[in-house]
Amino acid sequence: MMNNQDLNEQSMDEQYKNNQKMDDNDMNNQTLKGEWNQLKGSVKQKWGDLTDDDLTHIEGDRDKLVGRVQERYGHSKEDAERDVDEWRTQNNY
């Protein structure tokens, strides 16, 4: 049985891990946003059904890109995330 101190320490560890994940995600999104104008051509090559309006809306935001890929291609969220993350890995972004 855990005492209050153990629970508090566990809670703090969980908070740290969650914050670290958010920081990593924010950093990845910031990198993508900063290079978005350079990436647009590659995105259009990979996902030709995305319109210029889609690319303007996405603004380099990974989650928005995932959403538009999901919407345009009828992919599940998991498949769209996998496609976007594979694309990012292949293009070193």
Secondary structure as UniProt FT lines:
FT   HELIX           4..34
FT   HELIX           36..46
FT   TURN            48..49
FT   HELIX           52..58
FT   TURN            59..60
FT   HELIX           62..73
FT   HELIX           77..90
FT   TURN            91..92
//
